[in-house]
Amino acid sequence: MHYIILLLSIPLAIFSDDRLRLKRADILENVVIDGQAVQYLTGNVVFEKGAMIINCAKAINIEKTGQGSMIGNVKVVDDNRSLTCDSLHYDSPNDILNGFGNARVWDNDYDLLADTLVYYSKLDSGIARGNAELTQKSQIITSHSIYYAKHTGEDAVSYTAEGDVTILDYERKATCGLAIYNRENQTTWLKLNPNVTEKDQTMAGSEIILRYKDEVMEHLYIPEQAHVTTLTKGLREIKISHNDTTTTRSEVQFVDDLTGRSLQGFFDAGQMDSLQVEGMATSLYHIFEDSIYQGKNIASGDTIIMSFEENNLDHIVVSGGSRGEYMPDSVTANIDDHIIYSSEIIDYKVNQEQTDLHGNAKIHYTNMDLDAGFINVDWQSNMVNATPQSNLDSNFTFLKPTILEQGRDPMTGDEMTYNLTSKKGRVTKGRTSADDGFYTCLLYTSPRPRDRG
C-alpha cells in the first residue's frame, strides 16, 4: 500500500469534462488499494460535476470509477435544486445520489424529507424511504415511501406514495395505503382503504379520485362502495321521569350516513357544492331545530343528490323508486308515530324544513293513507298539502288526492290539507264512495291513537 498526504492551501484545478472532480479539501490522502487509486479527503471537501457542487466534511473518492462517499454535513447544489443529508454515496457515471440520514431535497416548488433518499440528478426524480414527507403547493404528503418526478416545465412533482399515506390540504385530510398524483392533469388516485375527511364529514370507497384546478379541489369520484358519514351535534330533551312532563337537556351527537354504489362530489372554490350518489342510494339524516333534536329521516332511491350552501346541507333530492321514513323524537316531536312516504322524486328542503313529494306521492301515518300527484309536508307546522299534479314534471301522473282512514270510506278531492298533530284536515270539492255529493271545505277529524278504545 502506498499513500501520499498533501496539505492543500489552494483549490485544486477544475477540469472541463463532465466527471466528478475534486475541487478542494484541507487534507488529501492518496492510497492505492489493489492497484486502484483511492482518495481520502478531510476538511471542507468540495466536489464539482458540471453545475453541481457537493460540500462535505469527509469523503472517499475513487476517481477512475466515479464512485464517491461523502460524510458529515453533506450539501449538494444543482442549479436551483439542493440536497442535504448526513452521508451520501454518489454514482457519478449514472448520476445517482444516495442520501442517508436526515435526507432532504428541494427547489422553489417542492420540499422532500426522508430517512434515505435516492436522487436521479439528470431527471430531477427519486425515491424517498422512511418517514417520507413531501410539501408542495398547499399540500403536505407523508408516507413510508414516495417515488417522485418533476417533469420539464412543471411547477410541482408527480408522485406515488406508499404505506400509511396522509395528504393534508388546509382543513381536508386524505388517508390511504397508496396515492398516485399526476401533475399534468392535477389528479390524485387514492387506493387501499381510502378516506377523505373535512371537518366532521368523511368519505370512503373502493378508491377515490380527486381532481384539482389551479391547486383547488374541483371534483371527487368514488366508483364503488361509496360511503359518507357526517357527525352532527346538538341538544336532546329528556324526561326526568315517566310520570313527569318536566324535561332536561343533554348534549348528543349522531352520525348522518349516506351510501350507494358510486359517488360524485362537485366543488365550488374548493368548498363542497353538491354530492350525487347513484345505485341503491340510502341516506340517514338527523333533524335539529334551534339545536334541539327532532328526529331522524331515512330515504332511499336510485339516486340521491345533496346540495350545500356555505358547507351546510341545504337540499336532499331522491329519485327513482324513492321512499322514506321519518321517525320523530318521542319527547320533542308533536307527531305520534313514524311517517312513511314515497314518490317519483322526493325533495327535502333542509333550511325550509319542507318535503315535496313529486309524482305518485304516498304518505302513511298511523291509520291514515294519503295518495296524490303531489304532496308537500311542512315539518315546522306539521301540515300536509296535497294536489293532483306536480309542477316539476308534467309527465307525472295526474292523481287527485285521496285519503283513506281506518273505518272510513276513501275520500277524494281536488285539494287536501291535513294536520299531522291534530289529525284534522280539509278537502276542497271532496266526495266519498258512499255519497254522491260533493263538498267544499269539508272538515274531517280522525281519532288520535290514545283516544281509541
C-alpha positions in Angstrom: 0.0 0.0 0.0 1.3 3.4 -1.0 -0.1 6.7 0.2 0.7 10.4 -0.1 -0.6 13.1 2.3 -0.9 16.6 0.9 -1.9 19.8 2.8 -3.9 21.8 0.3 -3.9 25.6 0.8 -5.4 26.5 -2.6 -8.3 25.0 -4.6 -7.5 22.1 -6.9 -7.6 22.5 -10.6 -11.1 22.4 -12.2 -11.4 20.0 -15.1 -13.6 20.8 -18.0 -15.2 17.4 -18.7 -18.4 16.2 -17.0 -16.9 13.9 -14.4 -16.9 14.1 -10.6 -13.9 16.2 -9.8 -12.3 17.2 -6.5 -12.3 20.9 -6.2 -10.7 21.3 -2.8 -10.0 19.7 0.6 -7.9 20.6 3.6 -6.3 17.2 3.6 -5.9 14.8 0.7 -4.6 11.2 1.2 -4.0 9.1 -1.9 -3.9 5.4 -1.2 -3.5 2.6 -3.8 -5.7 -0.4 -2.9 -5.5 -3.5 -5.2 -3.9 -1.3 -7.9 -6.7 1.3 -7.7 -6.2 4.8 -6.5 -8.4 5.9 -3.7 -8.6 9.4 -2.3 -9.3 10.0 1.4 -10.4 13.6 1.9 -10.8 15.6 5.2 -12.0 19.1 5.9 -14.0 21.5 3.8 -14.3 19.0 0.9 -15.8 20.2 -2.3 -16.6 18.2 -5.4 -17.9 19.5 -8.7 -19.6 18.0 -11.7 -20.9 20.3 -14.3 -23.2 22.7 -12.5 -23.4 20.5 -9.4 -21.4 21.4 -6.3 -21.0 18.9 -3.4 -19.8 20.0 0.1 -19.0 17.7 3.0 -16.6 17.2 6.0 -15.0 14.0 4.8 -15.1 11.9 1.6 -13.7 8.8 -0.1 -13.4 9.1 -3.8 -12.4 6.6 -6.5 -11.8 8.9 -9.4 -11.4 6.1 -12.0 -14.8 4.6 -11.4 -16.6 7.8 -10.5 -17.8 6.5 -7.1 -17.7 8.8 -4.1 -18.8 8.6 -0.5 -19.3 11.8 1.4 -19.8 12.1 5.2 -20.8 14.9 7.5 -22.9 17.9 6.7 -23.3 16.9 3.1 -24.8 19.5 0.9 -25.4 19.3 -2.9 -26.4 22.3 -5.0 -27.5 21.5 -8.6 -28.8 24.6 -10.4 -31.9 25.6 -8.3 -32.1 22.2 -6.5 -30.5 21.4 -3.2 -29.9 18.2 -1.3 -28.7 17.7 2.2 -28.1 14.5 4.3 -25.8 13.0 6.9 -23.9 10.9 4.4 -24.0 10.4 0.6 -22.9 7.9 -2.0 -22.6 9.3 -5.5 -22.6 7.1 -8.5 -21.3 9.7 -10.9 -21.4 7.8 -14.2 -25.2 7.1 -13.7 -25.9 10.4 -12.0 -27.4 8.7 -8.9 -27.1 10.1 -5.4 -28.0 8.0 -2.4 -28.5 10.1 0.7 -28.6 8.6 4.2 -29.9 10.2 7.5 -32.0 13.3 7.6 -32.1 13.4 3.8 -33.8 16.4 2.1 -34.1 17.5 -1.5 -35.9 20.7 -2.5 -36.3 23.5 -5.0 -38.6 26.5 -5.3 -41.6 24.3 -5.9 -41.3 21.2 -3.6 -39.5 20.0 -0.4 -39.0 16.3 0.3 -37.7 14.8 3.5 -36.9 11.2 4.4 -34.6 8.8 6.3 -33.0 7.8 3.0 -33.2 9.3 -0.5 -32.3 8.1 -4.0 -31.9 11.1 -6.3 -31.5 11.0 -10.0 -30.0 14.3 -10.8 -30.4 14.3 -14.6 -34.1 13.6 -14.3 -35.0 15.5 -11.1 -36.6 12.4 -9.7 -36.1 10.0 -6.9 -37.2 7.7 -4.2 -37.7 8.7 -0.6 -37.9 6.0 2.0 -38.7 6.0 5.7 -40.8 8.8 7.2 -41.1 10.5 3.9 -42.7 13.9 3.8 -43.4 15.9 0.6 -44.5 19.5 0.8 -45.7 21.3 -2.4 -48.3 24.0 -3.1 -50.9 23.8 -0.3 -50.3 20.1 0.5 -48.2 18.0 2.9 -47.9 14.3 1.9 -46.5 11.8 4.4 -45.9 8.0 3.9 -43.4 5.2 4.2 -42.1 5.8 0.7 -42.5 8.4 -2.0 -41.5 8.0 -5.7 -41.4 11.3 -7.4 -40.5 13.0 -10.6 -40.6 16.6 -11.7 -41.0 17.0 -15.5 -39.7 19.8 -17.6 -41.9 22.9 -17.5 -44.0 21.8 -14.5 -44.1 23.6 -11.2 -44.7 20.6 -8.9 -43.8 16.9 -8.8 -45.8 13.9 -9.8 -45.6 11.2 -7.2 -46.6 7.7 -5.9 -46.8 7.5 -2.1 -47.0 4.0 -0.5 -47.8 2.9 3.1 -49.8 4.9 5.7 -50.3 7.8 3.3 -51.7 11.1 4.6 -52.4 14.1 2.5 -53.1 17.4 4.3 -54.7 20.2 2.3 -55.8 23.0 4.6 -58.8 21.5 6.6 -59.1 18.5 4.3 -57.3 15.2 5.1 -57.0 12.2 2.9 -55.6 8.8 4.1 -55.0 5.6 2.2 -52.4 2.8 1.5 -51.5 4.1 -1.9 -51.7 7.5 -3.5 -50.8 8.4 -7.1 -50.6 12.1 -8.2 -50.3 13.2 -11.9 -49.2 16.8 -12.0 -50.1 17.2 -15.7 -53.8 16.7 -15.2 -53.8 17.6 -11.5 -55.4 14.3 -10.4 -54.8 12.1 -7.3 -55.9 8.5 -7.1 -56.4 7.2 -3.6 -56.3 3.4 -3.2 -56.3 0.8 -0.4 -58.8 1.8 2.2 -59.0 5.5 1.1 -60.8 8.1 3.2 -61.2 11.9 2.7 -62.2 13.9 5.9 -63.1 17.5 6.1 -64.4 18.9 9.4 -67.0 16.4 10.6 -67.5 14.6 7.2 -65.7 11.5 6.0 -66.0 10.0 2.5 -64.8 6.4 1.8 -65.0 3.8 -1.0 -63.1 1.3 -3.0 -61.0 4.1 -4.4 -61.3 7.9 -4.5 -60.2 10.1 -7.4 -59.6 13.8 -6.7 -59.3 16.3 -9.5 -58.0 19.8 -9.0 -57.9 23.0 -11.0 -55.2 25.6 -10.1 -54.5 23.7 -6.9 -58.1 23.9 -5.8 -60.4 20.8 -5.4 -62.9 20.7 -8.3 -64.3 17.1 -8.4 -64.3 13.9 -6.3 -65.3 10.5 -7.6 -65.8 7.2 -5.9 -66.6 4.4 -8.4 -67.6 1.7 -6.0 -68.8 1.2 -2.3 -69.4 4.9 -1.7 -70.0 5.8 1.9 -70.2 9.2 3.6 -70.6 9.9 7.3 -71.2 13.3 8.9 -71.0 13.9 12.7 -73.9 16.1 13.9 -74.2 17.6 17.4 -76.9 19.3 19.4 -79.2 19.0 22.4 -81.8 16.4 23.2 -84.7 16.9 25.6 -85.1 14.0 28.1 -87.9 13.4 30.5 -86.8 13.4 34.1 -89.3 10.6 34.9 -92.1 8.8 33.1 -94.8 10.3 35.3 -93.5 13.9 35.0 -93.6 16.2 32.0 -90.5 18.1 33.2 -87.6 17.7 30.8 -83.9 18.4 30.9 -81.4 18.9 28.0 -78.3 17.0 27.4 -75.7 17.2 24.6 -75.9 14.5 22.0 -74.2 13.6 18.8 -75.3 11.4 15.9 -73.7 10.2 12.6 -75.6 11.0 9.4 -75.0 8.3 6.8 -75.0 8.2 3.0 -74.3 5.1 1.0 -74.5 3.9 -2.6 -72.7 2.2 -5.4 -70.9 5.4 -6.7 -70.5 9.0 -5.7 -69.5 12.2 -7.3 -68.7 15.4 -5.4 -68.7 18.8 -7.0 -66.8 21.7 -5.5 -67.0 25.5 -5.9 -63.9 27.4 -5.0 -62.7 24.4 -3.1 -65.9 24.1 -1.0 -68.4 21.3 -1.3 -71.3 22.3 -3.6 -73.1 19.0 -4.1 -72.9 15.2 -3.8 -74.5 12.8 -6.1 -74.8 9.1 -5.1 -76.1 6.5 -7.5 -77.1 2.8 -7.2 -79.2 1.7 -4.2 -78.6 5.1 -2.6 -79.6 5.4 1.1 -79.4 8.4 3.4 -79.9 8.7 7.2 -80.3 12.3 8.3 -80.8 13.6 11.9 -83.0 16.7 12.2 -82.4 19.6 14.6 -84.5 22.7 15.2 -82.8 25.5 17.1 -80.2 22.9 18.1 -82.9 20.7 19.6 -83.1 17.1 18.2 -86.4 16.5 16.5 -86.0 13.0 14.9 -84.3 11.2 12.1 -85.2 10.6 8.5 -84.2 7.6 6.3 -84.6 7.9 2.5 -83.6 5.6 -0.4 -83.8 5.6 -4.1 -81.8 5.0 -7.3 -80.1 8.4 -6.9 -79.6 10.9 -4.0 -78.3 14.4 -4.6 -77.3 16.6 -1.7 -76.7 20.3 -2.2 -74.8 22.6 0.1 -74.7 26.3 0.9 -71.5 27.5 2.7 -70.7 23.9 3.6 -74.2 23.4 5.2 -76.6 20.9 3.8 -79.4 22.7 2.0 -81.2 20.2 -0.2 -81.7 16.4 -0.5 -83.3 15.1 -3.7 -84.1 11.4 -4.0 -85.2 10.0 -7.4 -86.0 6.5 -8.8 -88.1 4.3 -6.6 -87.9 6.9 -3.9 -89.2 6.2 -0.4 -88.5 7.5 3.1 -89.4 7.2 6.7 -89.5 9.9 9.4 -89.0 8.8 13.0 -89.9 11.7 15.4 -88.2 12.1 18.7 -90.6 10.8 21.5 -90.2 13.9 23.6 -89.9 17.0 21.4 -92.0 16.0 18.4 -95.7 16.7 18.2 -96.2 13.7 15.9 -97.5 10.4 17.3 -95.8 7.9 15.1 -93.5 7.2 12.2 -94.4 8.7 8.8 -93.7 6.5 5.7 -93.7 8.2 2.3 -92.8 7.6 -1.3 -93.0 9.3 -4.7 -91.1 9.5 -8.0 -89.0 12.3 -6.7 -88.5 13.3 -3.0 -87.2 16.9 -2.5 -86.3 17.7 1.1 -85.6 21.4 1.7 -83.5 21.4 4.8 -83.5 25.1 5.7 -87.2 25.5 4.9 -88.0 22.2 6.8 -90.3 21.1 4.0 -90.5 17.9 1.9 -92.1 17.8 -1.6 -93.2 14.5 -3.0 -93.5 14.7 -6.8 -95.4 12.1 -8.8 -97.4 9.2 -7.4 -97.0 10.6 -3.9 -98.0 8.5 -0.9 -98.0 9.0 2.8 -98.8 6.5 5.6 -99.2 7.8 9.1 -100.8 5.9 12.0 -104.2 4.8 10.5 -104.2 7.2 7.5 -103.1 6.7 3.9 -102.9 9.6 1.5 -102.3 9.4 -2.3 -101.9 12.3 -4.7 -100.0 13.6 -7.7 -98.1 16.0 -5.4 -97.7 16.3 -1.6 -96.0 19.0 0.4 -95.1 18.4 4.1 -94.2 21.4 6.3 -92.3 19.9 9.2 -92.5 23.2 11.2 -96.3 23.3 11.2 -96.8 19.6 10.7 -99.2 20.5 7.8 -99.6 18.2 4.7 -100.9 19.8 1.5 -101.9 17.6 -1.5 -102.8 18.4 -5.1 -103.3 16.3 -8.2 -100.3 17.4 -10.3 -96.7 18.2 -9.6 -95.3 21.3 -11.2 -91.9 19.8 -11.5 -92.7 17.5 -14.5 -95.9 17.4 -16.5 -95.3 13.8 -17.4 -96.0 12.7 -13.8 -99.4 11.1 -13.4 -102.4 13.3 -12.6 -103.8 11.9 -9.4 -106.4 13.6 -7.3 -105.7 13.5 -3.6 -107.4 10.5 -1.9 -107.4 9.9 1.8 -108.2 6.5 3.4 -108.6 6.2 7.2 -109.3 3.1 9.1 -113.0 2.5 9.5 -114.0 5.2 6.9 -114.7 5.3 3.2 -112.0 6.8 1.0 -112.4 10.5 0.3 -111.2 12.2 -2.9 -110.9 15.9 -3.7 -109.2 18.5 -5.8 -107.0 19.6 -2.9 -106.4 18.4 0.6 -104.7 19.7 3.8 -104.0 17.5 6.8 -102.6 18.4 10.2 -100.3 15.6 11.5 -100.6 16.9 15.1 -104.4 17.4 15.4 -105.2 14.9 12.7 -107.8 17.3 11.3 -108.0 18.0 7.6 -109.8 19.9 4.9 -110.8 18.8 1.4 -111.8 21.0 -1.5 -114.5 19.6 -3.7 -114.4 16.3 -1.9 -116.5 13.1 -2.3 -116.7 9.7 -0.7 -117.6 6.4 -2.3 -120.6 6.2 0.0 -122.0 9.6 -1.0 -122.5 11.1 -4.5 -122.5 14.6 -3.1 -119.5 17.0 -3.4 -118.3 19.1 -0.5 -116.3 22.2 -0.4 -114.0 22.9 2.6 -115.1 19.7 4.2 -113.5 19.3 7.6 -112.8 15.8 8.9 -111.2 14.5 12.0 -109.6 11.2 12.8 -109.3 9.9 16.4 -105.8 10.1 18.0 -104.3 6.7 19.0 -104.6 7.5 22.7 -108.4 8.3 22.2 -109.2 4.9 20.8 -111.0 2.5 23.0 
